[in-house]
């Protein structure tokens, strides 16, 4: 994977990352991304020319949750891993026409780095807006049942899928937290509109317990990886054929470099080949956006990834508990302190290098918080470092940064 020209040089153990000109990064635009660079690079070096094409990123400043993210911030996040991305609006309570036009404008000005999807509310002239946006260059559609409060069984959704089927447009659907099961409706829609790639976001965590059995062989049903928990990622890669998994970060709620550091670890732990991982990372998305038939790089591995030993499992579960508290709005210092103590593995133990890598990530997280980064919306500053630390603890035997 070619390095981005703007990627900072990271000095391990320093109080803040350095730019190539020697100055410190300021504000919240880059530091949490920069300090994760070694954990991404050690994976990308193993995977060679694999390049990331993120199928799930947002822009906007009107979301009721307080999120605000602009194109310069998105381009910086993508630049950290030399990635491209699909982009669509954050929630816009006033409607999506103007926001969709903004996505089309930033994509047109991105020199090919961004591809615009239109976002629509099924109960607010959605089919017409899809036709209009596609006529202006939109390459796909985003639906958000949680934000717009609808179900996939709504007749208006069929109207949207009919347009998508006619134009062979990918349709990405929120399938994560805060919704009831939508898997049965998704399977029905995928079968009814076979030329419309239907992408269930957030690893379809609401339905992953059973939908994997229905997914195999349904070649226009896909799952994106925009989710933080390595356990869900490992289940996804074990149970879903790799040709039906698409890399995603959910930026700004996630970060592309953090998502890559988690997802690539999960794919390697599940036993995927370099060629299969390249398909997940962006190769299949390229085909879908071109209107081509998806490739089939083989079946799901089926077997679970090897588990950690008892010492690393302690670290992993403590970090998951910390993330659960942080995302619910509660402090997590006690769990993070316990995780640091759990990293005091004897230096001659086989798990010591993994524990040391986790400890370094947690130290960097603490130093990042000490800079008092701003909080915008529900995401907790620096939480992405904990996501990666948990993934490292859960996937022993995979590459780690060589210098600490």
C-alpha positions as CSV (number, residue, x, y, z in Angstrom):
1,X,0.0,0.0,0.0
2,X,1.6,3.2,-1.1
3,X,2.1,5.8,1.7
4,X,0.2,9.0,1.5
5,X,2.4,12.0,0.9
6,X,0.9,13.8,3.9
7,X,1.3,10.9,6.4
8,X,3.2,12.1,9.4
9,X,6.3,10.6,10.8
10,X,5.4,9.1,14.2
11,X,8.0,9.1,17.0
12,X,7.2,6.2,19.2
13,X,6.9,7.2,22.9
14,X,6.8,10.9,22.2
15,X,4.1,13.1,23.8
16,X,2.6,14.0,20.4
17,X,3.1,13.0,16.8
18,X,5.4,15.0,14.6
19,X,4.8,16.2,11.0
20,X,7.5,15.7,8.5
21,X,8.6,19.3,9.0
22,X,9.2,18.6,12.7
23,X,6.2,20.6,14.0
24,X,3.5,19.1,16.2
25,X,0.1,18.3,14.9
26,X,-2.5,20.6,16.5
27,X,-6.2,20.4,17.1
28,X,-8.3,17.2,16.4
29,X,-7.7,16.9,12.7
30,X,-4.9,14.4,12.8
31,X,-3.3,13.4,16.1
32,X,-5.4,10.3,16.9
33,X,-4.9,9.1,13.4
34,X,-1.1,9.7,13.4
35,X,-0.4,7.8,16.6
36,X,-2.1,4.7,15.1
37,X,0.1,4.7,12.0
38,X,2.6,2.0,13.2
39,X,-0.3,-0.5,13.9
40,X,-1.6,0.1,10.4
41,X,1.8,0.0,8.7
42,X,2.8,-3.4,10.1
43,X,-0.3,-4.9,8.5
44,X,-0.1,-3.0,5.2
45,X,3.5,-4.2,4.8
46,X,2.3,-7.8,5.0
47,X,-0.5,-7.2,2.5
48,X,1.6,-5.5,-0.1
49,X,-0.3,-3.4,-2.7
50,X,-3.7,-3.7,-1.1
51,X,-5.4,-0.3,-1.2
52,X,-8.4,0.8,0.9
53,X,-11.6,2.1,-0.6
54,X,-13.9,3.0,2.3
55,X,-17.6,2.4,1.5
56,X,-19.0,4.4,4.4
57,X,-18.1,7.9,5.3
58,X,-20.2,11.0,6.1
59,X,-20.1,14.8,5.8
60,X,-22.3,17.5,7.3
61,X,-23.0,19.7,10.3
62,X,-26.8,19.5,10.8
63,X,-27.0,16.1,12.5
64,X,-29.2,16.3,15.7
65,X,-26.5,14.4,17.6
66,X,-24.1,17.4,17.2
67,X,-21.7,15.8,14.7
68,X,-19.9,18.1,12.3
69,X,-17.4,16.9,9.8
70,X,-16.1,18.7,6.7
71,X,-14.3,17.6,3.5
72,X,-10.9,18.7,4.6
73,X,-11.1,16.6,7.7
74,X,-12.3,13.6,5.7
75,X,-9.5,14.0,3.2
76,X,-7.0,14.1,6.1
77,X,-8.5,10.9,7.6
78,X,-8.3,9.2,4.2
79,X,-4.8,10.5,3.6
80,X,-3.5,8.7,6.7
81,X,-3.9,5.4,4.8
82,X,-3.9,6.7,1.2
83,X,-7.5,5.7,0.8
84,X,-10.5,6.5,-1.4
85,X,-14.1,6.7,0.0
86,X,-17.8,6.7,-0.7
87,X,-19.3,9.7,1.0
88,X,-22.9,10.7,1.9
89,X,-24.6,13.2,4.2
90,X,-24.9,13.0,7.9
91,X,-28.6,13.4,9.1
92,X,-30.3,16.5,7.7
93,X,-33.6,17.1,9.4
94,X,-34.6,19.7,6.7
95,X,-34.2,17.2,3.8
96,X,-31.4,15.8,1.7
97,X,-31.6,17.6,-1.7
98,X,-29.1,20.4,-0.8
99,X,-26.9,18.0,1.2
100,X,-26.8,15.5,-1.8
101,X,-25.7,18.3,-4.1
102,X,-22.9,19.2,-1.7
103,X,-21.7,15.5,-1.8
104,X,-21.7,15.6,-5.6
105,X,-19.7,18.9,-5.5
106,X,-17.0,17.7,-3.1
107,X,-16.7,14.4,-5.0
108,X,-16.3,16.2,-8.3
109,X,-13.5,18.3,-6.8
110,X,-11.7,15.4,-5.1
111,X,-9.6,14.2,-8.0
112,X,-11.2,10.8,-7.8
113,X,-10.7,10.3,-4.1
114,X,-14.5,10.6,-3.2
115,X,-17.6,9.0,-4.8
116,X,-20.9,10.5,-3.8
117,X,-24.0,8.5,-2.7
118,X,-27.3,10.3,-2.2
119,X,-29.1,9.9,1.1
120,X,-32.9,9.9,1.1
121,X,-35.9,9.6,3.5
122,X,-38.3,7.0,2.0
123,X,-41.3,9.0,3.2
124,X,-40.2,12.3,1.6
125,X,-40.1,12.0,-2.2
126,X,-37.2,9.5,-2.1
127,X,-37.6,7.9,-5.5
128,X,-37.7,11.3,-7.2
129,X,-34.7,12.5,-5.3
130,X,-32.8,9.3,-6.2
131,X,-33.5,9.9,-9.9
132,X,-32.5,13.5,-9.7
133,X,-29.3,12.8,-7.8
134,X,-28.3,9.9,-10.1
135,X,-28.9,12.2,-13.1
136,X,-26.3,14.5,-11.5
137,X,-23.8,11.7,-10.9
138,X,-24.7,10.0,-7.6
139,X,-23.3,6.4,-7.7
140,X,-25.4,4.9,-5.0
141,X,-28.0,5.4,-2.2
142,X,-27.8,5.6,1.6
143,X,-30.8,4.6,3.8
144,X,-30.9,5.1,7.6
145,X,-33.9,3.3,9.2
146,X,-32.8,4.5,12.7
147,X,-32.5,8.2,11.9
148,X,-35.5,8.4,9.6
149,X,-37.6,6.0,11.6
150,X,-38.8,3.5,9.0
151,X,-38.6,-0.2,8.3
152,X,-37.3,-2.0,5.2
153,X,-40.8,-3.4,4.8
154,X,-42.1,0.1,4.0
155,X,-43.6,0.1,0.4
156,X,-41.6,3.3,-0.3
157,X,-38.4,1.3,0.2
158,X,-39.4,-1.0,-2.7
159,X,-39.7,2.1,-4.9
160,X,-36.2,3.1,-4.0
161,X,-34.9,-0.4,-4.7
162,X,-36.7,-0.5,-8.0
163,X,-34.8,2.6,-9.1
164,X,-31.5,1.1,-7.8
165,X,-32.2,-2.2,-9.7
166,X,-32.8,-0.3,-12.9
167,X,-29.5,1.6,-12.6
168,X,-27.5,-1.2,-10.9
169,X,-26.9,1.2,-7.9
170,X,-25.5,0.0,-4.6
171,X,-27.8,0.7,-1.6
172,X,-26.3,0.9,1.8
173,X,-28.6,0.5,4.8
174,X,-27.9,1.2,8.5
175,X,-28.1,-2.2,10.2
176,X,-26.3,-1.5,13.5
177,X,-27.3,-0.2,16.9
178,X,-30.7,1.3,17.7
179,X,-33.0,-0.7,15.4
180,X,-35.0,-3.9,15.5
181,X,-34.2,-6.8,13.2
182,X,-34.3,-5.9,9.6
183,X,-32.6,-9.0,8.1
184,X,-35.7,-10.8,6.9
185,X,-36.8,-7.7,4.9
186,X,-33.3,-7.3,3.6
187,X,-33.2,-10.9,2.3
188,X,-36.5,-10.4,0.6
189,X,-35.4,-7.1,-1.1
190,X,-32.1,-8.6,-2.2
191,X,-34.0,-11.5,-3.9
192,X,-36.6,-9.2,-5.4
193,X,-34.1,-6.7,-6.9
194,X,-31.0,-8.8,-7.9
195,X,-29.3,-6.1,-9.9
196,X,-29.2,-3.7,-6.9
197,X,-26.3,-4.5,-4.5
198,X,-27.7,-4.2,-1.0
199,X,-25.1,-3.4,1.7
200,X,-26.0,-4.0,5.3
201,X,-23.8,-1.6,7.3
202,X,-22.1,-2.2,10.7
203,X,-21.6,-5.9,10.0
204,X,-25.4,-6.3,10.3
205,X,-24.8,-6.8,14.0
206,X,-28.6,-6.8,14.7
207,X,-29.0,-10.0,12.6
208,X,-25.6,-11.5,12.3
209,X,-26.6,-14.4,14.6
210,X,-28.6,-16.0,11.8
211,X,-28.4,-14.0,8.5
212,X,-25.0,-15.6,7.6
213,X,-26.9,-18.8,6.6
214,X,-29.2,-16.9,4.2
215,X,-26.4,-14.7,2.9
216,X,-24.3,-17.4,1.2
217,X,-25.3,-17.6,-2.4
218,X,-27.2,-14.3,-2.3
219,X,-24.6,-12.5,-4.5
220,X,-26.1,-9.0,-4.3
221,X,-26.2,-9.0,-0.5
222,X,-23.1,-7.4,1.2
223,X,-22.0,-6.5,4.7
224,X,-19.8,-3.5,5.5
225,X,-17.3,-3.6,8.4
226,X,-18.1,-0.2,10.0
227,X,-18.1,-1.5,13.6
228,X,-15.5,-1.4,16.4
229,X,-15.7,-4.7,18.2
230,X,-13.1,-7.2,16.9
231,X,-15.3,-10.1,18.2
232,X,-18.0,-9.1,15.7
233,X,-15.4,-8.6,13.0
234,X,-14.0,-12.1,13.6
235,X,-17.6,-13.6,13.4
236,X,-18.3,-11.7,10.2
237,X,-15.1,-13.0,8.5
238,X,-15.6,-16.5,9.7
239,X,-19.3,-16.7,8.5
240,X,-19.7,-14.5,5.5
241,X,-18.0,-15.2,2.2
242,X,-15.2,-12.6,1.7
243,X,-16.6,-11.5,-1.6
244,X,-19.7,-10.2,0.3
245,X,-17.7,-8.1,2.8
246,X,-16.8,-4.4,2.1
247,X,-14.4,-2.3,4.1
248,X,-16.0,0.6,5.9
249,X,-15.1,3.0,8.7
250,X,-18.3,5.1,9.4
251,X,-16.0,8.2,9.6
252,X,-16.4,10.5,11.6
253,X,-17.9,8.1,14.1
254,X,-15.1,5.7,13.3
255,X,-11.7,6.6,11.7
256,X,-10.4,5.0,8.5
257,X,-7.0,4.2,10.0
258,X,-8.5,2.7,13.1
259,X,-11.0,0.7,11.2
260,X,-8.3,-0.6,8.8
261,X,-6.1,-1.6,11.8
262,X,-9.0,-3.6,13.2
263,X,-10.5,-5.0,10.0
264,X,-7.2,-6.1,8.4
265,X,-6.3,-7.9,11.7
266,X,-9.7,-9.7,11.7
267,X,-9.3,-10.8,8.1
268,X,-5.8,-12.1,8.7
269,X,-6.9,-13.9,11.9
270,X,-9.7,-15.5,10.0
271,X,-7.2,-16.9,7.5
272,X,-8.2,-14.9,4.4
273,X,-5.6,-14.8,1.6
274,X,-3.9,-11.6,0.4
275,X,-6.1,-11.7,-2.7
276,X,-9.3,-12.1,-0.7
277,X,-8.3,-9.2,1.6
278,X,-7.7,-7.0,-1.4
279,X,-11.2,-7.8,-2.5
280,X,-12.6,-6.8,0.9
281,X,-10.5,-3.7,1.1
282,X,-11.8,-2.2,-2.1
283,X,-11.6,-4.5,-5.1
284,X,-15.2,-5.6,-4.9
285,X,-16.5,-2.1,-4.2
286,X,-14.8,-0.9,-7.4
287,X,-16.7,-3.6,-9.4
288,X,-20.0,-2.7,-7.8
289,X,-19.6,1.0,-8.6
290,X,-18.7,0.1,-12.2
291,X,-22.0,-1.9,-12.5
292,X,-20.0,-5.1,-12.9
293,X,-20.9,-8.5,-11.5
294,X,-19.3,-9.2,-8.2
295,X,-16.4,-11.6,-8.1
296,X,-16.5,-14.7,-5.9
297,X,-13.1,-15.2,-4.2
298,X,-14.3,-18.3,-2.3
299,X,-16.4,-19.4,0.6
300,X,-16.4,-18.2,4.2
301,X,-13.7,-19.9,6.3
302,X,-16.2,-21.3,8.7
303,X,-13.7,-22.1,11.4
304,X,-13.3,-19.5,14.2
305,X,-10.1,-17.6,14.5
306,X,-7.8,-18.8,17.3
307,X,-8.6,-17.4,20.7
308,X,-6.2,-15.5,22.9
309,X,-4.6,-17.1,26.0
310,X,-6.0,-16.3,29.4
311,X,-3.7,-13.3,30.0
312,X,-4.6,-11.5,26.7
313,X,-8.3,-12.4,27.1
314,X,-8.3,-10.5,30.4
315,X,-6.9,-7.4,28.6
316,X,-9.4,-7.7,25.8
317,X,-12.5,-8.0,28.0
318,X,-11.4,-5.1,30.2
319,X,-11.0,-2.9,27.1
320,X,-14.4,-4.0,25.8
321,X,-15.9,-3.0,29.2
322,X,-14.2,0.4,28.9
323,X,-15.5,1.1,25.4
324,X,-19.0,0.1,26.5
325,X,-18.9,2.6,29.4
326,X,-17.5,5.4,27.2
327,X,-20.0,4.9,24.4
328,X,-22.8,5.0,27.0
329,X,-21.5,8.3,28.4
330,X,-19.8,7.0,31.6
331,X,-16.2,7.3,32.7
332,X,-14.0,4.3,32.1
333,X,-10.8,5.1,34.0
334,X,-11.0,2.2,36.3
335,X,-11.3,-0.3,33.5
336,X,-8.5,1.3,31.6
337,X,-6.3,1.3,34.7
338,X,-7.1,-2.4,35.2
339,X,-6.2,-3.1,31.5
340,X,-2.9,-1.4,32.0
341,X,-2.2,-3.5,35.1
342,X,-3.2,-6.6,33.1
343,X,-0.5,-5.7,30.6
344,X,2.2,-6.4,33.2
345,X,2.9,-9.8,31.7
346,X,6.3,-11.3,32.6
347,X,8.8,-10.3,29.9
348,X,9.7,-13.9,29.1
349,X,6.1,-14.9,28.5
350,X,5.0,-15.5,24.9
351,X,2.2,-12.9,25.2
352,X,4.6,-10.2,26.4
353,X,5.0,-8.5,23.0
354,X,1.3,-8.3,22.5
355,X,0.7,-6.9,26.0
356,X,3.5,-4.3,25.5
357,X,1.9,-3.2,22.2
358,X,-1.5,-2.8,24.0
359,X,0.2,-0.9,26.8
360,X,1.8,1.5,24.3
361,X,-1.6,2.2,22.7
362,X,-3.2,2.9,26.0
363,X,-0.3,5.2,26.9
364,X,-0.8,7.1,23.7
365,X,-4.5,7.3,24.4
366,X,-3.8,8.9,27.8
367,X,-1.3,11.4,26.2
368,X,-3.8,12.3,23.5
369,X,-6.5,13.0,26.1
370,X,-4.0,15.2,28.0
371,X,-4.0,17.5,25.0
372,X,-7.7,18.2,25.7
373,X,-9.0,17.5,22.2
374,X,-12.4,18.9,21.4
375,X,-15.5,16.7,21.4
376,X,-18.0,17.1,18.5
377,X,-21.1,15.0,18.7
378,X,-21.3,11.6,20.5
379,X,-17.9,10.2,19.6
380,X,-15.4,10.2,22.5
381,X,-12.0,11.7,21.5
382,X,-9.4,9.0,21.1
383,X,-11.7,6.1,21.6
384,X,-10.3,4.6,18.4
385,X,-7.0,3.9,20.0
386,X,-8.9,1.6,22.5
387,X,-10.7,-0.1,19.6
388,X,-7.3,-1.0,18.1
389,X,-5.8,-2.0,21.5
390,X,-8.7,-4.4,22.0
391,X,-8.2,-5.9,18.5
392,X,-4.4,-6.3,19.2
393,X,-5.2,-8.2,22.5
394,X,-7.7,-10.5,20.8
395,X,-5.5,-11.4,17.8
396,X,-2.2,-12.7,19.0
397,X,0.2,-14.0,16.4
398,X,-0.3,-11.2,13.9
399,X,2.1,-8.4,13.0
400,X,3.0,-5.8,15.6
401,X,5.1,-2.6,15.3
402,X,8.7,-3.6,15.5
403,X,9.9,-0.6,17.5
404,X,8.4,0.6,20.8
